[in-house]
């Protein structure tokens, strides 16, 4: 199965984004958040992970089945400082 072509410029932008400070964060999720206009971690406060996922899908973003877990973790991280270390694993949010 052929892998989708990746835009290296967008990958670099996502790697440099504040979202990569969130432990375990995937680059695809960071790029998806940037694509929907969320540019800072504090922009996630009070947002529903399901609505973020829906917005990302409307933009035509193909996401893996575990994307919702990463979004839940990111919202938790934004709303809880300091976050509990045990909750900074996507498997805790599935």
C-alpha positions, 0 to 999 in steps of 0.5 A: 500500500502506497504511503500518502505524499507528505508535505515536508514544509508542513511537517517542519512547521508542525515539528516547530509548533508548541504542540510538540511540547506535549509528551507523546504527541504525534506530528500528524495531530499537531499538523491537523491542529495547525490546519484548522487554525489552532496554533497554541496550546492554550487555544485547546482550553475548553474545546471538545476533542470530538469537535476538533476531530470533526473539524480536522476531518472536514478539512480532508485530513486522513487520521488514524483511529487513535487520533481522538486519544491524542486530542483528548490528551492535548486538551487535558494538557492545556487545561491542567498545569501541571498535568499528572504524568500518568495521564500523558499517554494516549492509551489513557484516553482511548 
